[in-house]
Amino acid sequence: MRSSTDTMHLVAMVNPPTSQYSENWRHPLSRQDWLSAGFYTDLARTLERGCFDMLFLPDALAVPEDHAGSYDTTLRTGGKGSIYLDPVVTLATVASATTHLGLGATVSTTFTPAYLIARKLLSLDHLSGGRVAWNIVTSTTDAEAHNFGFEHIPPKDERYSHADEVVQTVLDLWEGWQPDALTLDGPSRQFADPAKVSRVPDGGRGLSRGPLTLPRSPQGRPVLMQAGASDRGLDFAARWADVVFAVAATAEDMRDQRRELRARAAAAGRDPDRVAYLPAVQPVLGPTRAAAHSALQELVDMLDLDDVLAKLARLLHAGPEELDPDLSAEDLLLRHAGATGSEGFERMLLDTARRERMTVQDLAIGQALSQLHYQPVNSPDAVAEELCELFDSGAADGFVVMPALYQSSLEQFVNGVIPELQRRGRFRRSYGSAGPAGAATLQERFHPAGG
Ligand SMILES: Cc1cc2nc3c(=O)[nH]c(=O)nc-3n(C[C@H](O)[C@H](O)[C@H](O)COP(=O)(O)O)c2cc1C
């Protein structure tokens, strides 16, 4: 049960040029300067004005390919994944333009050595005064493997087992320096106390011996995030994650997933209250419910049927001959199970396709519009009420907000929904207490003292 003083977490996922809405890159209300630092720093200032917990950047290490190994569709249509700036580099610009906002960076355990992960993230963590979160991914595609000289992506179980070792090693590297190891004692000529710095245990597990060339994080260690939803993925999340990023089509699915995650965290010996479950939402807002539905219709009207079918085929690795718009979406999804590499995402697509008896055309439009993420369409007041109900009923600990248009949808959310959440006492009005660098760290925000 929530107490009357509990507040939700809000993370903004920023994924240009497409967002989760495929036409974002060519929409008149969107910015197109996503290769410039100003795009991210302006977004971040808006989020900080709204007291968001974090700006989160997803990542992939290859341009997504179709069933024949071609990247043509992705690049021609500006599909999701056609552009990815390095998240850590991008967030370094955001760090210098903000004071409190968390900085969530995706880094792959399959293709990045543990030492480099630990070093890159802890560097940004120091530079930002303890505001970094690591979105732990194992990568999903052969295209990514090809960019690192491998023929295939390793099987999922193998990737998760390796990720367990990598995460443990990164934590050991981060914790190798005791908090008081950097002494800077001029009179005794002691810079740091080597007795308070240790190597990675177990001989570094063949991954990294340590120690790292960086002292302990201002927030103890960066926050860990994860988005796996398969059986193995959930166990991984329950073992490591402070924040779990989820996809769920209905409130009931959210409630079930959260219950399952909390049970697994408890079984792994952790306090379930220290694992925040944040499902993705893509709100569409208008001054009234009718106006919000017109805004949604305008987003739909910008889609082109051939284009969205081509994107769906690319996503599912289906051939063009399978794209009869009137065929059953469920059949298509079942034939291509496993194509996206994300079990949680595919489960959501299949459940929704079944429940709503979708055709291939419906699925293609839903994918291009919102990726079928949970979508409140209403006035800011009503959307705030809906989010509060989900929070209060134990369906979520907060939300990953995936705005359709950068940055107009985020401005609308911050100007309209945030004040309504605050009025209901369900979201912070300021970032509050001072931490080591003059601002609360991200860890303190997710795990308040005594919380
Ligand atoms: C909402 C969501 C966001 C994700 N973001 C990324 C990402 O940015 N980069 C990536 O490589 N994988 C991403 N993934 C993939 C997951 O991290 C995970 O590797 C994938 O879902 C496979 O695990 P699973 O089958 O256990 O769900 C995401 C998955 C979901 C559901």
The ligand as an SDF file (V2000), in Angstrom:
LIG
                    3D

 31 33  0  0  0  0  0  0  0  0999 V2000
   11.5920   -0.8020  -23.1680 C   0  0  0  0  0  0  0  0  0  0  0  0
   12.8550   -1.4780  -23.5770 C   0  0  0  0  0  0  0  0  0  0  0  0
   13.9820   -0.6970  -23.8560 C   0  0  0  0  0  0  0  0  0  0  0  0
   15.1590   -1.3000  -24.2530 C   0  0  0  0  0  0  0  0  0  0  0  0
   16.2420   -0.5260  -24.5700 N   0  0  0  0  0  0  0  0  0  0  0  0
   17.3270   -1.1420  -25.0850 C   0  0  0  0  0  0  0  0  0  0  0  0
   18.4290   -0.3810  -25.5450 C   0  0  0  0  0  0  0  0  0  0  0  0
   18.4640    0.8320  -25.4670 O   0  0  0  0  0  0  0  0  0  0  0  0
   19.4730   -1.0500  -26.1040 N   0  0  0  0  0  0  0  0  0  0  0  0
   19.5050   -2.4140  -26.2020 C   0  0  0  0  0  0  0  0  0  0  0  0
   20.4920   -2.9490  -26.7040 O   0  0  0  0  0  0  0  0  0  0  0  0
   18.4900   -3.1550  -25.7250 N   0  0  0  0  0  0  0  0  0  0  0  0
   17.4020   -2.5570  -25.2240 C   0  0  0  0  0  0  0  0  0  0  0  0
   16.3740   -3.3070  -24.8080 N   0  0  0  0  0  0  0  0  0  0  0  0
   16.5210   -4.7670  -24.8120 C   0  0  0  0  0  0  0  0  0  0  0  0
   16.6610   -5.2820  -23.3940 C   0  0  0  0  0  0  0  0  0  0  0  0
   17.6910   -4.6540  -22.7110 O   0  0  0  0  0  0  0  0  0  0  0  0
   16.9070   -6.7920  -23.3790 C   0  0  0  0  0  0  0  0  0  0  0  0
   18.2010   -7.0860  -23.8090 O   0  0  0  0  0  0  0  0  0  0  0  0
   15.9810   -7.4530  -24.3020 C   0  0  0  0  0  0  0  0  0  0  0  0
   14.6870   -7.0530  -23.9180 O   0  0  0  0  0  0  0  0  0  0  0  0
   16.1360   -8.9810  -24.2510 C   0  0  0  0  0  0  0  0  0  0  0  0
   15.8810   -9.4660  -23.0220 O   0  0  0  0  0  0  0  0  0  0  0  0
   14.5210  -10.1530  -22.6130 P   0  0  0  0  0  0  0  0  0  0  0  0
   14.1860  -11.1400  -23.6870 O   0  0  0  0  0  0  0  0  0  0  0  0
   14.8840  -10.7310  -21.2940 O   0  0  0  0  0  0  0  0  0  0  0  0
   13.4420   -9.1230  -22.5290 O   0  0  0  0  0  0  0  0  0  0  0  0
   15.2080   -2.7220  -24.3800 C   0  0  0  0  0  0  0  0  0  0  0  0
   14.0780   -3.4870  -24.0750 C   0  0  0  0  0  0  0  0  0  0  0  0
   12.9140   -2.8910  -23.6850 C   0  0  0  0  0  0  0  0  0  0  0  0
   11.7390   -3.7610  -23.3900 C   0  0  0  0  0  0  0  0  0  0  0  0
  1  2  1  0
  2  3  1  0
  2 30  2  0
  3  4  2  0
  4  5  1  0
  4 28  1  0
  5  6  2  0
  6  7  1  0
  6 13  1  0
  7  8  2  0
  7  9  1  0
  9 10  1  0
 10 11  2  0
 10 12  1  0
 12 13  2  0
 13 14  1  0
 14 15  1  0
 14 28  1  0
 15 16  1  0
 16 17  1  0
 16 18  1  0
 18 19  1  0
 18 20  1  0
 20 21  1  0
 20 22  1  0
 22 23  1  0
 23 24  1  0
 24 25  2  0
 24 26  1  0
 24 27  1  0
 28 29  2  0
 29 30  1  0
 30 31  1  0
M  END
$$$$
